[in-house]
Structure formats: structure tokens, C-alpha cells
Amino acid sequence: MSHLNENGSNRTDNENPQIEELTSNKLLTFLQTLLIIIFDIGLPLIFYYTLSTHIWIIWALVISIVPPIISIIFNFIFRKQFDVLGMLSIIALISAIILFSFQNVPKFYSLGVSFVFGVVSLVLVISIIPIKVGSFEMRPVLFYCSKLLGISRYNSIGRYRGLTMMKGESISECYERYWKSSASFRRYHVIVTAGYGFVFLLELLIHIIIVCNNGVDDNDRIFFYSFPILGVFIGFYSCWALRKGFEEDNPNHA
């Protein structure tokens, strides 16, 4: 049943509850995303840069691992999701600990941030391999991050442009169905994950060759040039892919 509002336009009885529910879902998703980013990225950086000037750098890095661990435990217990962003943060911090442990090996230590990102990129590359063990099937890291954070949903909560969301379907179930039913959806997540993974692995390889041929190299120039350039290319591709939208090859695929 429709009614005239104060402005004389029609509205349905269910319109306001639907709008309120959507607004509430968006706010909850935003807060969850903000907390995950704070615990997985923000707090580790704050702890490291604050503590490293007062205590041994390795201890500062060890303490910085605590927030991502808390985030992983919280998301696993309360949201039934694995915090892949927290895992990547922990891997990066452990890589940094290994790097600082070899300060007395100049050539290895001079790899610097290239080594840290190289280790993380190896995880990205491995994640695009369709490994299947029992009921577990590997997905690209970007897929897990998107599902965890609730990002890349172009039109509304849980939806990409061109893809449907079924009534009563959770975000996790929705993403899994998208993965199974849409080749373009799978392709997008594989390309972006592979882009970052292979470029940073290549950057580490080039840095290793430079260090082996010329000795110590403390500038990390290759990384600081490649990172923004790669970011621009991936950014343009992501905008194009999300605006174009995705197609469900088999919408009823379970």
C-alpha cells in the first residue's frame, strides 16, 4: 500500500525499514572495516615507530605483531572469517624481524623493504594456485580481503555491479557464490592479486642481482619507483573492471 508524503510523492510501507536496514548494514560494515585496518595496519605501524626509538627494534617488531593476532582471533571467533589482512601483516613483520636479525650481513640487510614485500608477494602468488585439499579450495588473497572487509561492492551491501544478492544470504555466502558462478569475477581477483605478487617478486629478484653485482644497496630505489607505478596501473584496471561489472555464468550455481 502506498501513501502520499508531505511533499505529495508516493512511498511504500516497507520503504523506510529497508532504507534504515541498508544504512545500518553500511555503517556496521564501515566500522568493521575501520577496526580491521586499525588493528592490522595502523596499530602495528604506530607501535613500531613509537617503540623502535626506545627499545631494541626487534622487540618493537615483536610487540607490533600483537594487534594483528588479536584481530585474527576476534574475526575467527565472532565473524567466522579468517583475517587474511592480519596474516599478511604478521608475515611482513616476521620478515622484518628476520631482516633485522641479519644486520651483520650487509648484502642481505641492504635488501631492506624489498625483502619484506618479496616474502608477502610470494604468499600472493601462491594464493592464485588452485590448490584443493578436501573441502578447502585456495582463493586469491584479494578475494579473502574483499570478503573480510566488505569492499569492492559497487552498488550496495554485498553486491557487485551485474551480480545479484539473494535474500537472507550472508556476505561470505554471497562472495563464495560469486566465485563459483562468475568467470569475470574470478578473473578480476586473480589478475589484481597476480599483478602485485609477480611485480614485487620481480622487484626483489632485480634487487638481489644488483646487490650481488655491485655490493650493498641501501636505496630501495626500485621498490619506491615500482610501487606507485604498479598502484596506478592496478587502480585504473580495478576502476574499469568494477564500472564494467561482472556477469554470472550460472546464477543458480551453489
C-alpha positions as CSV (number, residue, x, y, z in Angstrom):
1,M,0.0,0.0,0.0
2,S,1.4,3.4,-0.9
3,H,0.8,6.8,0.8
4,L,1.4,10.4,-0.1
5,N,4.2,12.0,2.0
6,E,4.3,15.7,2.9
7,N,5.8,16.6,-0.5
8,G,3.0,14.7,-2.3
9,S,5.1,11.9,-3.6
10,N,4.3,8.2,-3.1
11,R,6.2,5.9,-0.7
12,T,5.6,2.3,0.3
13,D,5.1,1.0,3.8
14,N,8.3,-1.0,3.5
15,E,10.5,1.7,2.1
16,N,11.7,3.3,5.4
17,P,12.6,0.0,7.1
18,Q,14.5,-1.1,4.0
19,I,16.4,2.2,3.9
20,E,17.1,2.0,7.6
21,E,18.4,-1.6,7.3
22,L,20.7,-0.7,4.4
23,T,22.0,2.3,6.3
24,S,22.6,0.2,9.4
25,N,24.4,-2.5,7.3
26,K,26.6,0.1,5.6
27,L,27.5,1.7,9.0
28,L,28.3,-1.7,10.5
29,T,30.4,-2.7,7.5
30,F,32.3,0.6,7.7
31,L,33.0,0.2,11.4
32,Q,34.2,-3.4,11.0
33,T,36.4,-2.4,8.1
34,L,37.9,0.5,10.0
35,L,38.7,-1.6,13.1
36,I,40.3,-4.3,10.9
37,I,42.5,-1.7,9.2
38,I,43.4,-0.1,12.5
39,F,44.4,-3.4,14.1
40,D,46.1,-5.0,11.1
41,I,47.9,-1.9,9.7
42,G,47.5,1.2,11.8
43,L,48.5,-0.1,15.3
44,P,51.5,-2.2,14.1
45,L,52.9,0.9,12.4
46,I,52.3,3.1,15.4
47,F,53.8,0.6,17.8
48,Y,56.8,0.1,15.7
49,Y,57.7,3.7,15.0
50,T,56.9,4.7,18.6
51,L,58.8,1.9,20.3
52,S,61.7,1.5,18.0
53,T,63.2,4.7,19.3
54,H,63.1,3.5,22.9
55,I,63.8,-0.3,22.7
56,W,65.5,-2.8,20.5
57,I,64.0,-2.7,17.0
58,I,63.3,-6.5,17.0
59,W,61.3,-6.2,20.3
60,A,59.4,-3.3,18.8
61,L,58.5,-5.5,15.8
62,V,57.5,-8.4,18.1
63,I,55.2,-6.2,20.0
64,S,53.7,-4.8,16.8
65,I,52.6,-8.3,15.9
66,V,50.1,-8.4,18.8
67,P,47.3,-6.3,17.3
68,P,47.0,-8.4,14.1
69,I,46.9,-11.5,16.2
70,I,44.1,-10.1,18.3
71,S,42.2,-9.2,15.0
72,I,42.7,-12.7,13.6
73,I,41.3,-14.3,16.8
74,F,38.4,-11.9,17.0
75,N,37.4,-12.3,13.4
76,F,37.7,-16.1,13.6
77,I,35.6,-16.4,16.8
78,F,32.9,-13.8,16.2
79,R,32.7,-13.4,12.4
80,K,33.7,-17.0,11.4
81,Q,36.2,-15.5,8.9
82,F,39.9,-15.7,8.6
83,D,41.6,-12.3,8.7
84,V,43.9,-12.6,5.7
85,L,45.0,-9.0,6.1
86,G,46.2,-9.7,9.6
87,M,48.0,-12.7,8.3
88,L,49.8,-10.6,5.7
89,S,50.7,-8.0,8.4
90,I,52.2,-10.7,10.6
91,I,54.2,-12.2,7.7
92,A,55.6,-8.8,6.8
93,L,56.6,-8.1,10.5
94,I,58.2,-11.6,10.8
95,S,60.1,-10.9,7.6
96,A,61.3,-7.6,9.0
97,I,62.4,-9.4,12.2
98,I,64.4,-11.8,10.1
99,L,65.9,-8.9,8.1
100,F,67.0,-7.0,11.2
101,S,68.4,-10.2,12.7
102,F,71.0,-10.2,9.9
103,Q,72.2,-6.6,10.2
104,N,75.8,-8.0,10.3
105,V,75.3,-9.4,6.8
106,P,75.4,-6.2,4.8
107,K,74.3,-7.6,1.4
108,F,71.2,-9.4,2.8
109,Y,70.3,-6.5,5.1
110,S,70.6,-4.0,2.2
111,L,67.6,-5.7,0.5
112,G,65.5,-3.8,3.1
113,V,61.8,-3.3,2.3
114,S,62.2,-5.3,-1.0
115,F,62.8,-8.4,1.1
116,V,59.7,-7.8,3.2
117,F,57.4,-7.2,0.3
118,G,59.1,-10.1,-1.6
119,V,58.0,-12.5,1.1
120,V,54.5,-11.1,1.1
121,S,54.3,-11.2,-2.7
122,L,55.2,-14.9,-2.6
123,V,52.1,-15.5,-0.5
124,L,50.1,-13.6,-3.1
125,V,51.4,-15.7,-5.9
126,I,50.8,-19.0,-4.0
127,S,47.2,-17.9,-3.4
128,I,46.3,-17.8,-7.1
129,I,47.3,-21.5,-7.4
130,P,44.0,-23.5,-7.4
131,I,45.1,-25.8,-4.5
132,K,42.4,-28.0,-3.2
133,V,42.6,-30.1,-0.1
134,G,39.4,-31.8,1.0
135,S,36.7,-29.2,1.1
136,F,39.3,-26.4,1.1
137,E,40.0,-24.6,-2.1
138,M,42.5,-21.8,-2.4
139,R,41.3,-18.3,-3.4
140,P,43.4,-15.3,-4.4
141,V,44.3,-13.0,-1.4
142,L,42.3,-10.1,-2.9
143,F,39.1,-12.3,-2.7
144,Y,39.7,-13.0,1.0
145,C,40.4,-9.3,1.7
146,S,37.3,-8.2,-0.2
147,K,35.1,-10.7,1.6
148,L,36.6,-9.8,5.0
149,L,36.5,-6.0,4.7
150,G,33.3,-5.8,2.7
151,I,35.0,-3.7,0.0
152,S,34.6,-3.6,-3.8
153,R,30.8,-3.9,-3.6
154,Y,29.8,-1.4,-6.2
155,N,26.1,-0.8,-5.8
156,S,25.1,-1.8,-2.3
157,I,25.8,-4.1,0.6
158,G,27.1,-7.4,-0.7
159,R,26.6,-6.6,-4.4
160,Y,28.9,-6.0,-7.3
161,R,27.6,-4.4,-10.4
162,G,26.0,-7.1,-12.6
163,L,25.8,-9.7,-9.7
164,T,22.8,-10.5,-7.6
165,M,22.4,-11.0,-3.9
166,M,19.9,-13.4,-2.6
167,K,17.5,-12.7,0.3
168,G,18.9,-13.9,3.6
169,E,22.3,-14.5,2.1
170,S,25.4,-13.6,4.2
171,I,28.3,-11.7,2.8
172,S,30.5,-14.8,3.0
173,E,28.0,-17.0,1.2
174,C,27.4,-14.3,-1.4
175,Y,31.1,-14.0,-2.2
176,E,31.5,-17.8,-2.5
177,R,28.6,-17.9,-4.9
178,Y,30.0,-15.1,-7.0
179,W,33.3,-17.0,-7.2
180,K,31.6,-20.2,-8.3
181,S,29.2,-18.6,-10.8
182,S,31.1,-15.7,-12.4
183,A,34.3,-16.2,-14.5
184,S,34.8,-12.4,-14.8
185,F,34.6,-12.1,-11.0
186,R,37.3,-14.8,-10.6
187,R,39.4,-13.2,-13.3
188,Y,39.4,-9.8,-11.7
189,H,40.6,-11.1,-8.3
190,V,43.3,-13.3,-9.9
191,I,44.7,-10.5,-12.1
192,V,45.0,-8.0,-9.3
193,T,46.5,-10.5,-6.9
194,A,48.9,-11.8,-9.5
195,G,49.8,-8.2,-10.5
196,Y,51.1,-7.3,-7.1
197,G,52.6,-10.7,-6.4
198,F,54.7,-11.1,-9.6
199,V,55.8,-7.5,-9.8
200,F,57.2,-7.4,-6.2
201,L,58.8,-10.8,-6.7
202,L,60.5,-9.5,-9.9
203,E,61.5,-6.3,-8.0
204,L,63.1,-8.4,-5.3
205,L,64.9,-10.5,-7.9
206,I,66.3,-7.4,-9.6
207,H,67.4,-6.0,-6.2
208,I,69.2,-9.3,-5.4
209,I,71.0,-9.2,-8.8
210,I,72.1,-5.5,-8.1
211,V,73.4,-6.4,-4.6
212,C,75.2,-9.4,-5.9
213,N,76.9,-7.5,-8.7
214,N,77.5,-4.1,-7.0
215,G,77.6,-4.9,-3.3
216,V,75.5,-3.2,-0.7
217,D,72.5,-1.1,-2.0
218,D,70.6,0.8,0.7
219,N,68.4,3.0,-1.5
220,D,65.4,0.7,-2.3
221,R,65.0,2.8,-5.4
222,I,63.5,0.0,-7.4
223,F,60.7,-0.5,-4.8
224,F,59.9,3.1,-4.4
225,Y,59.6,3.5,-8.2
226,S,57.7,0.3,-8.9
227,F,55.2,0.6,-6.1
228,P,53.4,3.8,-7.2
229,I,53.6,2.9,-10.9
230,L,52.0,-0.5,-10.2
231,G,49.5,1.1,-7.9
232,V,48.4,3.4,-10.7
233,F,48.0,0.6,-13.3
234,I,46.2,-1.7,-10.8
235,G,44.0,1.2,-9.7
236,F,42.9,2.0,-13.3
237,Y,42.2,-1.6,-14.0
238,S,40.2,-2.0,-10.9
239,C,38.1,1.1,-11.6
240,W,37.5,-0.2,-15.2
241,A,36.6,-3.7,-14.1
242,L,34.2,-2.5,-11.3
243,R,32.5,0.0,-13.6
244,K,32.1,-2.6,-16.3
245,G,30.7,-5.0,-13.8
246,F,30.6,-8.8,-13.7
247,E,28.4,-11.5,-15.3
248,E,27.1,-14.6,-13.6
249,D,27.7,-17.5,-16.0
250,N,25.4,-19.7,-13.8
251,P,23.4,-17.7,-11.2
252,N,22.0,-20.9,-9.7
253,H,25.4,-22.5,-9.1
254,A,25.6,-23.5,-5.4
